[in-house]
Amino acid sequence: MIINFFAEYMKGNNLGKIANAHLVQADRSLKLALDERCLYLAEQHSIEVDFPKTGISGTLREEDRTREYPDFMEKEDTLSTYESQSILGKLYRKTKDIQFSVFNSEEFNEVVAVNVDKELIEPGFESQYMIADANYKAYARDMRVLLKQFGIQSEAELVSGSINELSKFHTVKKDKDDILERIQKSLTLLVQKHRKLFERNLTEDIRTKRASAYYIVAYLSLIHICRCRRLLTCRSRWSPYH
């Protein structure tokens, strides 16, 4: 009986198909996830999740089946894709354009050309630049300590959770799940600490100016991603439009 139940579950498992159909429909509809078909698919997805307990399977109607996928889903095994105009599609294409998103700090040894987004430059950001610069250096120091502590190669690996390799010390002493939990807690504490630094002596009239200064400092620092450990001064530091 258990074998038959498992076989039926595997044969009728539509969980992934329903989830994909919901995502595609939400991407295409102006109502997003509040679209009527999305609401129906969300209900069916919930039913399908409970199938192992209830024996009741969710229904994927023929008209809801996915035949064309947005580009951000990266369905490379199908030719039926389209350029999504939703925020997910725009973010996907924007990040795909950033060739320097993940660098191995031990291997990369070139200067990177970075163009600061003019829309994120707030007039008067200069008044907050020194604060942003000092806080960025403090963040960079804390991040280096955290990376070294766990033997992680880059900040991108740490923040994304996609860690390629941990130091041998940690893999021997503790199991991976325990280590990943400790890493997450350490990262959370680091973020909380530097969020407080951002908020220190902050008033609403300078909030966007400080955020803009943070953005400019962080992006200009990418020009100096290399093996050298010294902080160089960018010649165009005070000219973010170049």
Disulfide bonds with the S-S distance in Angstrom:
none
